Amino acid sequence: MSTLRTNALEGVDAKNSITIVAGAGNVTTTNVQSGIAKAWVHGSASAGLTGSFAISSGVDNGTGDYSYNLTNSVESDENSVFVMSPRSSSDRAGPAILSSTSQFTVHVFDISSESLVDSGVNVTVHGDLA
């Protein structure tokens, strides 16, 4: 086995993408740029950051309504994917939606009452950086 140590890798295509080929016979390929989370947050029920990466701050907009500011802008709504999970109960769900290229909004609903409720959240952001 060989080890490659470097401070930087740069792709040669227009997006500087780097593809890792893995598996017997080069069966599996992974694009590093698209395959990693660009940001994540463990947010409290008041939008405080209990843990985060590439998130500068959170804002509590009211019951079950939170906004988080990204430190790096993403390209657009069509090229970004948000995965959100409420932290406090299995009967809660909701969307995470790109508000602008540098901010996303999370709404947490109680499924049984169909109303917004305060809850800590876990969100990951995938997509292309602007």
Chimera marker file (.cmm) of the C-alpha trace (Angstrom):
<marker_set name="trace">
<marker id="1" x="0.000" y="0.000" z="0.000" r="1" g="1" b="0" radius="0.5"/>
<marker id="2" x="1.233" y="3.499" z="-0.815" r="1" g="1" b="0" radius="0.5"/>
<marker id="3" x="0.544" y="6.714" z="1.053" r="1" g="1" b="0" radius="0.5"/>
<marker id="4" x="0.201" y="10.058" z="-0.677" r="1" g="1" b="0" radius="0.5"/>
<marker id="5" x="0.768" y="13.107" z="1.524" r="1" g="1" b="0" radius="0.5"/>
<marker id="6" x="0.079" y="16.582" z="0.218" r="1" g="1" b="0" radius="0.5"/>
<marker id="7" x="-1.273" y="19.943" z="1.333" r="1" g="1" b="0" radius="0.5"/>
<marker id="8" x="-3.475" y="20.454" z="-1.714" r="1" g="1" b="0" radius="0.5"/>
<marker id="9" x="-5.000" y="18.617" z="-4.636" r="1" g="1" b="0" radius="0.5"/>
<marker id="10" x="-6.445" y="20.425" z="-7.626" r="1" g="1" b="0" radius="0.5"/>
<marker id="11" x="-8.642" y="18.967" z="-10.342" r="1" g="1" b="0" radius="0.5"/>
<marker id="12" x="-8.151" y="19.754" z="-14.003" r="1" g="1" b="0" radius="0.5"/>
<marker id="13" x="-11.777" y="20.212" z="-15.101" r="1" g="1" b="0" radius="0.5"/>
<marker id="14" x="-13.769" y="23.456" z="-15.010" r="1" g="1" b="0" radius="0.5"/>
<marker id="15" x="-14.974" y="22.877" z="-11.435" r="1" g="1" b="0" radius="0.5"/>
<marker id="16" x="-11.641" y="21.615" z="-10.057" r="1" g="1" b="0" radius="0.5"/>
<marker id="17" x="-13.362" y="18.279" z="-9.354" r="1" g="1" b="0" radius="0.5"/>
<marker id="18" x="-11.285" y="15.365" z="-8.182" r="1" g="1" b="0" radius="0.5"/>
<marker id="19" x="-12.542" y="11.834" z="-8.786" r="1" g="1" b="0" radius="0.5"/>
<marker id="20" x="-11.401" y="8.941" z="-6.638" r="1" g="1" b="0" radius="0.5"/>
<marker id="21" x="-11.540" y="5.561" z="-8.367" r="1" g="1" b="0" radius="0.5"/>
<marker id="22" x="-11.978" y="2.683" z="-5.962" r="1" g="1" b="0" radius="0.5"/>
<marker id="23" x="-12.824" y="-0.996" z="-6.050" r="1" g="1" b="0" radius="0.5"/>
<marker id="24" x="-11.693" y="-3.952" z="-8.083" r="1" g="1" b="0" radius="0.5"/>
<marker id="25" x="-11.511" y="-3.089" z="-11.757" r="1" g="1" b="0" radius="0.5"/>
<marker id="26" x="-12.295" y="0.574" z="-11.083" r="1" g="1" b="0" radius="0.5"/>
<marker id="27" x="-15.986" y="-0.228" z="-10.538" r="1" g="1" b="0" radius="0.5"/>
<marker id="28" x="-16.777" y="2.619" z="-8.121" r="1" g="1" b="0" radius="0.5"/>
<marker id="29" x="-15.972" y="6.307" z="-8.573" r="1" g="1" b="0" radius="0.5"/>
<marker id="30" x="-16.559" y="9.098" z="-6.089" r="1" g="1" b="0" radius="0.5"/>
<marker id="31" x="-16.472" y="12.779" z="-6.940" r="1" g="1" b="0" radius="0.5"/>
<marker id="32" x="-14.936" y="14.444" z="-3.885" r="1" g="1" b="0" radius="0.5"/>
<marker id="33" x="-16.472" y="17.879" z="-4.565" r="1" g="1" b="0" radius="0.5"/>
<marker id="34" x="-20.050" y="16.587" z="-4.795" r="1" g="1" b="0" radius="0.5"/>
<marker id="35" x="-19.697" y="13.785" z="-2.305" r="1" g="1" b="0" radius="0.5"/>
<marker id="36" x="-19.007" y="15.683" z="0.905" r="1" g="1" b="0" radius="0.5"/>
<marker id="37" x="-21.181" y="17.868" z="3.097" r="1" g="1" b="0" radius="0.5"/>
<marker id="38" x="-20.462" y="21.557" z="2.587" r="1" g="1" b="0" radius="0.5"/>
<marker id="39" x="-21.928" y="22.528" z="5.970" r="1" g="1" b="0" radius="0.5"/>
<marker id="40" x="-23.692" y="21.000" z="8.963" r="1" g="1" b="0" radius="0.5"/>
<marker id="41" x="-25.300" y="22.199" z="12.153" r="1" g="1" b="0" radius="0.5"/>
<marker id="42" x="-26.565" y="20.799" z="15.437" r="1" g="1" b="0" radius="0.5"/>
<marker id="43" x="-28.915" y="23.611" z="16.404" r="1" g="1" b="0" radius="0.5"/>
<marker id="44" x="-30.641" y="24.081" z="19.742" r="1" g="1" b="0" radius="0.5"/>
<marker id="45" x="-34.366" y="24.813" z="20.152" r="1" g="1" b="0" radius="0.5"/>
<marker id="46" x="-33.430" y="28.517" z="20.148" r="1" g="1" b="0" radius="0.5"/>
<marker id="47" x="-31.200" y="28.242" z="17.011" r="1" g="1" b="0" radius="0.5"/>
<marker id="48" x="-28.002" y="28.263" z="19.049" r="1" g="1" b="0" radius="0.5"/>
<marker id="49" x="-25.087" y="26.392" z="17.520" r="1" g="1" b="0" radius="0.5"/>
<marker id="50" x="-24.287" y="23.390" z="19.715" r="1" g="1" b="0" radius="0.5"/>
<marker id="51" x="-21.996" y="22.120" z="16.952" r="1" g="1" b="0" radius="0.5"/>
<marker id="52" x="-21.437" y="23.269" z="13.394" r="1" g="1" b="0" radius="0.5"/>
<marker id="53" x="-19.218" y="23.388" z="10.333" r="1" g="1" b="0" radius="0.5"/>
<marker id="54" x="-19.356" y="26.301" z="7.859" r="1" g="1" b="0" radius="0.5"/>
<marker id="55" x="-22.315" y="27.881" z="9.710" r="1" g="1" b="0" radius="0.5"/>
<marker id="56" x="-21.695" y="31.351" z="11.146" r="1" g="1" b="0" radius="0.5"/>
<marker id="57" x="-24.878" y="31.845" z="13.196" r="1" g="1" b="0" radius="0.5"/>
<marker id="58" x="-28.465" y="30.811" z="13.802" r="1" g="1" b="0" radius="0.5"/>
<marker id="59" x="-31.582" y="32.951" z="14.243" r="1" g="1" b="0" radius="0.5"/>
<marker id="60" x="-34.766" y="31.956" z="16.094" r="1" g="1" b="0" radius="0.5"/>
<marker id="61" x="-37.560" y="33.460" z="13.958" r="1" g="1" b="0" radius="0.5"/>
<marker id="62" x="-40.365" y="32.177" z="16.200" r="1" g="1" b="0" radius="0.5"/>
<marker id="63" x="-41.865" y="28.848" z="17.206" r="1" g="1" b="0" radius="0.5"/>
<marker id="64" x="-40.317" y="26.075" z="15.098" r="1" g="1" b="0" radius="0.5"/>
<marker id="65" x="-38.857" y="28.562" z="12.580" r="1" g="1" b="0" radius="0.5"/>
<marker id="66" x="-35.060" y="28.898" z="12.368" r="1" g="1" b="0" radius="0.5"/>
<marker id="67" x="-32.560" y="30.435" z="9.951" r="1" g="1" b="0" radius="0.5"/>
<marker id="68" x="-28.878" y="29.538" z="9.672" r="1" g="1" b="0" radius="0.5"/>
<marker id="69" x="-26.206" y="31.581" z="7.921" r="1" g="1" b="0" radius="0.5"/>
<marker id="70" x="-23.602" y="29.800" z="5.799" r="1" g="1" b="0" radius="0.5"/>
<marker id="71" x="-19.987" y="30.959" z="5.871" r="1" g="1" b="0" radius="0.5"/>
<marker id="72" x="-19.635" y="29.933" z="2.184" r="1" g="1" b="0" radius="0.5"/>
<marker id="73" x="-22.399" y="30.645" z="-0.321" r="1" g="1" b="0" radius="0.5"/>
<marker id="74" x="-23.954" y="27.788" z="-2.275" r="1" g="1" b="0" radius="0.5"/>
<marker id="75" x="-24.760" y="27.998" z="-5.986" r="1" g="1" b="0" radius="0.5"/>
<marker id="76" x="-28.547" y="27.722" z="-6.084" r="1" g="1" b="0" radius="0.5"/>
<marker id="77" x="-31.625" y="25.953" z="-4.811" r="1" g="1" b="0" radius="0.5"/>
<marker id="78" x="-31.506" y="23.470" z="-7.725" r="1" g="1" b="0" radius="0.5"/>
<marker id="79" x="-27.948" y="22.356" z="-6.923" r="1" g="1" b="0" radius="0.5"/>
<marker id="80" x="-28.266" y="22.093" z="-3.141" r="1" g="1" b="0" radius="0.5"/>
<marker id="81" x="-29.660" y="19.347" z="-0.932" r="1" g="1" b="0" radius="0.5"/>
<marker id="82" x="-30.544" y="19.804" z="2.725" r="1" g="1" b="0" radius="0.5"/>
<marker id="83" x="-31.100" y="16.874" z="5.061" r="1" g="1" b="0" radius="0.5"/>
<marker id="84" x="-32.880" y="17.843" z="8.290" r="1" g="1" b="0" radius="0.5"/>
<marker id="85" x="-33.736" y="15.811" z="11.355" r="1" g="1" b="0" radius="0.5"/>
<marker id="86" x="-35.372" y="17.203" z="14.514" r="1" g="1" b="0" radius="0.5"/>
<marker id="87" x="-33.395" y="16.292" z="17.617" r="1" g="1" b="0" radius="0.5"/>
<marker id="88" x="-36.131" y="16.064" z="20.229" r="1" g="1" b="0" radius="0.5"/>
<marker id="89" x="-38.874" y="13.669" z="19.127" r="1" g="1" b="0" radius="0.5"/>
<marker id="90" x="-39.679" y="11.017" z="16.539" r="1" g="1" b="0" radius="0.5"/>
<marker id="91" x="-43.067" y="12.605" z="15.792" r="1" g="1" b="0" radius="0.5"/>
<marker id="92" x="-41.509" y="15.762" z="14.352" r="1" g="1" b="0" radius="0.5"/>
<marker id="93" x="-40.459" y="16.549" z="10.810" r="1" g="1" b="0" radius="0.5"/>
<marker id="94" x="-39.933" y="19.492" z="8.529" r="1" g="1" b="0" radius="0.5"/>
<marker id="95" x="-38.087" y="20.992" z="5.619" r="1" g="1" b="0" radius="0.5"/>
<marker id="96" x="-34.827" y="22.862" z="5.368" r="1" g="1" b="0" radius="0.5"/>
<marker id="97" x="-35.086" y="25.349" z="2.490" r="1" g="1" b="0" radius="0.5"/>
<marker id="98" x="-32.495" y="27.612" z="0.882" r="1" g="1" b="0" radius="0.5"/>
<marker id="99" x="-33.581" y="31.221" z="1.614" r="1" g="1" b="0" radius="0.5"/>
<marker id="100" x="-30.668" y="32.792" z="-0.263" r="1" g="1" b="0" radius="0.5"/>
<marker id="101" x="-27.288" y="31.554" z="-1.444" r="1" g="1" b="0" radius="0.5"/>
<marker id="102" x="-25.921" y="32.227" z="2.055" r="1" g="1" b="0" radius="0.5"/>
<marker id="103" x="-28.831" y="31.271" z="4.337" r="1" g="1" b="0" radius="0.5"/>
<marker id="104" x="-31.292" y="28.413" z="4.826" r="1" g="1" b="0" radius="0.5"/>
<marker id="105" x="-34.494" y="28.182" z="6.851" r="1" g="1" b="0" radius="0.5"/>
<marker id="106" x="-35.761" y="25.217" z="8.872" r="1" g="1" b="0" radius="0.5"/>
<marker id="107" x="-39.374" y="24.608" z="9.933" r="1" g="1" b="0" radius="0.5"/>
<marker id="108" x="-40.146" y="21.926" z="12.533" r="1" g="1" b="0" radius="0.5"/>
<marker id="109" x="-43.687" y="20.500" z="12.665" r="1" g="1" b="0" radius="0.5"/>
<marker id="110" x="-45.325" y="18.223" z="15.198" r="1" g="1" b="0" radius="0.5"/>
<marker id="111" x="-46.895" y="15.589" z="12.975" r="1" g="1" b="0" radius="0.5"/>
<marker id="112" x="-49.890" y="14.844" z="15.199" r="1" g="1" b="0" radius="0.5"/>
<marker id="113" x="-50.924" y="18.469" z="15.829" r="1" g="1" b="0" radius="0.5"/>
<marker id="114" x="-49.708" y="19.721" z="12.413" r="1" g="1" b="0" radius="0.5"/>
<marker id="115" x="-48.276" y="22.838" z="14.047" r="1" g="1" b="0" radius="0.5"/>
<marker id="116" x="-44.835" y="24.389" z="14.336" r="1" g="1" b="0" radius="0.5"/>
<marker id="117" x="-42.939" y="23.417" z="17.502" r="1" g="1" b="0" radius="0.5"/>
<marker id="118" x="-39.591" y="24.340" z="18.997" r="1" g="1" b="0" radius="0.5"/>
<marker id="119" x="-36.981" y="21.628" z="18.591" r="1" g="1" b="0" radius="0.5"/>
<marker id="120" x="-33.268" y="21.241" z="18.219" r="1" g="1" b="0" radius="0.5"/>
<marker id="121" x="-32.283" y="20.275" z="14.661" r="1" g="1" b="0" radius="0.5"/>
<marker id="122" x="-29.545" y="18.470" z="12.774" r="1" g="1" b="0" radius="0.5"/>
<marker id="123" x="-29.014" y="19.704" z="9.205" r="1" g="1" b="0" radius="0.5"/>
<marker id="124" x="-26.417" y="18.830" z="6.562" r="1" g="1" b="0" radius="0.5"/>
<marker id="125" x="-25.926" y="20.827" z="3.367" r="1" g="1" b="0" radius="0.5"/>
<marker id="126" x="-24.743" y="19.172" z="0.153" r="1" g="1" b="0" radius="0.5"/>
<marker id="127" x="-24.217" y="20.789" z="-3.237" r="1" g="1" b="0" radius="0.5"/>
<marker id="128" x="-21.949" y="23.131" z="-5.128" r="1" g="1" b="0" radius="0.5"/>
<marker id="129" x="-20.364" y="26.165" z="-3.512" r="1" g="1" b="0" radius="0.5"/>
<marker id="130" x="-20.779" y="29.439" z="-5.386" r="1" g="1" b="0" radius="0.5"/>
<link id1="1" id2="2" r="1" g="1" b="0" radius="0.2"/>
<link id1="2" id2="3" r="1" g="1" b="0" radius="0.2"/>
<link id1="3" id2="4" r="1" g="1" b="0" radius="0.2"/>
<link id1="4" id2="5" r="1" g="1" b="0" radius="0.2"/>
<link id1="5" id2="6" r="1" g="1" b="0" radius="0.2"/>
<link id1="6" id2="7" r="1" g="1" b="0" radius="0.2"/>
<link id1="7" id2="8" r="1" g="1" b="0" radius="0.2"/>
<link id1="8" id2="9" r="1" g="1" b="0" radius="0.2"/>
<link id1="9" id2="10" r="1" g="1" b="0" radius="0.2"/>
<link id1="10" id2="11" r="1" g="1" b="0" radius="0.2"/>
<link id1="11" id2="12" r="1" g="1" b="0" radius="0.2"/>
<link id1="12" id2="13" r="1" g="1" b="0" radius="0.2"/>
<link id1="13" id2="14" r="1" g="1" b="0" radius="0.2"/>
<link id1="14" id2="15" r="1" g="1" b="0" radius="0.2"/>
<link id1="15" id2="16" r="1" g="1" b="0" radius="0.2"/>
<link id1="16" id2="17" r="1" g="1" b="0" radius="0.2"/>
<link id1="17" id2="18" r="1" g="1" b="0" radius="0.2"/>
<link id1="18" id2="19" r="1" g="1" b="0" radius="0.2"/>
<link id1="19" id2="20" r="1" g="1" b="0" radius="0.2"/>
<link id1="20" id2="21" r="1" g="1" b="0" radius="0.2"/>
<link id1="21" id2="22" r="1" g="1" b="0" radius="0.2"/>
<link id1="22" id2="23" r="1" g="1" b="0" radius="0.2"/>
<link id1="23" id2="24" r="1" g="1" b="0" radius="0.2"/>
<link id1="24" id2="25" r="1" g="1" b="0" radius="0.2"/>
<link id1="25" id2="26" r="1" g="1" b="0" radius="0.2"/>
<link id1="26" id2="27" r="1" g="1" b="0" radius="0.2"/>
<link id1="27" id2="28" r="1" g="1" b="0" radius="0.2"/>
<link id1="28" id2="29" r="1" g="1" b="0" radius="0.2"/>
<link id1="29" id2="30" r="1" g="1" b="0" radius="0.2"/>
<link id1="30" id2="31" r="1" g="1" b="0" radius="0.2"/>
<link id1="31" id2="32" r="1" g="1" b="0" radius="0.2"/>
<link id1="32" id2="33" r="1" g="1" b="0" radius="0.2"/>
<link id1="33" id2="34" r="1" g="1" b="0" radius="0.2"/>
<link id1="34" id2="35" r="1" g="1" b="0" radius="0.2"/>
<link id1="35" id2="36" r="1" g="1" b="0" radius="0.2"/>
<link id1="36" id2="37" r="1" g="1" b="0" radius="0.2"/>
<link id1="37" id2="38" r="1" g="1" b="0" radius="0.2"/>
<link id1="38" id2="39" r="1" g="1" b="0" radius="0.2"/>
<link id1="39" id2="40" r="1" g="1" b="0" radius="0.2"/>
<link id1="40" id2="41" r="1" g="1" b="0" radius="0.2"/>
<link id1="41" id2="42" r="1" g="1" b="0" radius="0.2"/>
<link id1="42" id2="43" r="1" g="1" b="0" radius="0.2"/>
<link id1="43" id2="44" r="1" g="1" b="0" radius="0.2"/>
<link id1="44" id2="45" r="1" g="1" b="0" radius="0.2"/>
<link id1="45" id2="46" r="1" g="1" b="0" radius="0.2"/>
<link id1="46" id2="47" r="1" g="1" b="0" radius="0.2"/>
<link id1="47" id2="48" r="1" g="1" b="0" radius="0.2"/>
<link id1="48" id2="49" r="1" g="1" b="0" radius="0.2"/>
<link id1="49" id2="50" r="1" g="1" b="0" radius="0.2"/>
<link id1="50" id2="51" r="1" g="1" b="0" radius="0.2"/>
<link id1="51" id2="52" r="1" g="1" b="0" radius="0.2"/>
<link id1="52" id2="53" r="1" g="1" b="0" radius="0.2"/>
<link id1="53" id2="54" r="1" g="1" b="0" radius="0.2"/>
<link id1="54" id2="55" r="1" g="1" b="0" radius="0.2"/>
<link id1="55" id2="56" r="1" g="1" b="0" radius="0.2"/>
<link id1="56" id2="57" r="1" g="1" b="0" radius="0.2"/>
<link id1="57" id2="58" r="1" g="1" b="0" radius="0.2"/>
<link id1="58" id2="59" r="1" g="1" b="0" radius="0.2"/>
<link id1="59" id2="60" r="1" g="1" b="0" radius="0.2"/>
<link id1="60" id2="61" r="1" g="1" b="0" radius="0.2"/>
<link id1="61" id2="62" r="1" g="1" b="0" radius="0.2"/>
<link id1="62" id2="63" r="1" g="1" b="0" radius="0.2"/>
<link id1="63" id2="64" r="1" g="1" b="0" radius="0.2"/>
<link id1="64" id2="65" r="1" g="1" b="0" radius="0.2"/>
<link id1="65" id2="66" r="1" g="1" b="0" radius="0.2"/>
<link id1="66" id2="67" r="1" g="1" b="0" radius="0.2"/>
<link id1="67" id2="68" r="1" g="1" b="0" radius="0.2"/>
<link id1="68" id2="69" r="1" g="1" b="0" radius="0.2"/>
<link id1="69" id2="70" r="1" g="1" b="0" radius="0.2"/>
<link id1="70" id2="71" r="1" g="1" b="0" radius="0.2"/>
<link id1="71" id2="72" r="1" g="1" b="0" radius="0.2"/>
<link id1="72" id2="73" r="1" g="1" b="0" radius="0.2"/>
<link id1="73" id2="74" r="1" g="1" b="0" radius="0.2"/>
<link id1="74" id2="75" r="1" g="1" b="0" radius="0.2"/>
<link id1="75" id2="76" r="1" g="1" b="0" radius="0.2"/>
<link id1="76" id2="77" r="1" g="1" b="0" radius="0.2"/>
<link id1="77" id2="78" r="1" g="1" b="0" radius="0.2"/>
<link id1="78" id2="79" r="1" g="1" b="0" radius="0.2"/>
<link id1="79" id2="80" r="1" g="1" b="0" radius="0.2"/>
<link id1="80" id2="81" r="1" g="1" b="0" radius="0.2"/>
<link id1="81" id2="82" r="1" g="1" b="0" radius="0.2"/>
<link id1="82" id2="83" r="1" g="1" b="0" radius="0.2"/>
<link id1="83" id2="84" r="1" g="1" b="0" radius="0.2"/>
<link id1="84" id2="85" r="1" g="1" b="0" radius="0.2"/>
<link id1="85" id2="86" r="1" g="1" b="0" radius="0.2"/>
<link id1="86" id2="87" r="1" g="1" b="0" radius="0.2"/>
<link id1="87" id2="88" r="1" g="1" b="0" radius="0.2"/>
<link id1="88" id2="89" r="1" g="1" b="0" radius="0.2"/>
<link id1="89" id2="90" r="1" g="1" b="0" radius="0.2"/>
<link id1="90" id2="91" r="1" g="1" b="0" radius="0.2"/>
<link id1="91" id2="92" r="1" g="1" b="0" radius="0.2"/>
<link id1="92" id2="93" r="1" g="1" b="0" radius="0.2"/>
<link id1="93" id2="94" r="1" g="1" b="0" radius="0.2"/>
<link id1="94" id2="95" r="1" g="1" b="0" radius="0.2"/>
<link id1="95" id2="96" r="1" g="1" b="0" radius="0.2"/>
<link id1="96" id2="97" r="1" g="1" b="0" radius="0.2"/>
<link id1="97" id2="98" r="1" g="1" b="0" radius="0.2"/>
<link id1="98" id2="99" r="1" g="1" b="0" radius="0.2"/>
<link id1="99" id2="100" r="1" g="1" b="0" radius="0.2"/>
<link id1="100" id2="101" r="1" g="1" b="0" radius="0.2"/>
<link id1="101" id2="102" r="1" g="1" b="0" radius="0.2"/>
<link id1="102" id2="103" r="1" g="1" b="0" radius="0.2"/>
<link id1="103" id2="104" r="1" g="1" b="0" radius="0.2"/>
<link id1="104" id2="105" r="1" g="1" b="0" radius="0.2"/>
<link id1="105" id2="106" r="1" g="1" b="0" radius="0.2"/>
<link id1="106" id2="107" r="1" g="1" b="0" radius="0.2"/>
<link id1="107" id2="108" r="1" g="1" b="0" radius="0.2"/>
<link id1="108" id2="109" r="1" g="1" b="0" radius="0.2"/>
<link id1="109" id2="110" r="1" g="1" b="0" radius="0.2"/>
<link id1="110" id2="111" r="1" g="1" b="0" radius="0.2"/>
<link id1="111" id2="112" r="1" g="1" b="0" radius="0.2"/>
<link id1="112" id2="113" r="1" g="1" b="0" radius="0.2"/>
<link id1="113" id2="114" r="1" g="1" b="0" radius="0.2"/>
<link id1="114" id2="115" r="1" g="1" b="0" radius="0.2"/>
<link id1="115" id2="116" r="1" g="1" b="0" radius="0.2"/>
<link id1="116" id2="117" r="1" g="1" b="0" radius="0.2"/>
<link id1="117" id2="118" r="1" g="1" b="0" radius="0.2"/>
<link id1="118" id2="119" r="1" g="1" b="0" radius="0.2"/>
<link id1="119" id2="120" r="1" g="1" b="0" radius="0.2"/>
<link id1="120" id2="121" r="1" g="1" b="0" radius="0.2"/>
<link id1="121" id2="122" r="1" g="1" b="0" radius="0.2"/>
<link id1="122" id2="123" r="1" g="1" b="0" radius="0.2"/>
<link id1="123" id2="124" r="1" g="1" b="0" radius="0.2"/>
<link id1="124" id2="125" r="1" g="1" b="0" radius="0.2"/>
<link id1="125" id2="126" r="1" g="1" b="0" radius="0.2"/>
<link id1="126" id2="127" r="1" g="1" b="0" radius="0.2"/>
<link id1="127" id2="128" r="1" g="1" b="0" radius="0.2"/>
<link id1="128" id2="129" r="1" g="1" b="0" radius="0.2"/>
<link id1="129" id2="130" r="1" g="1" b="0" radius="0.2"/>
</marker_set>
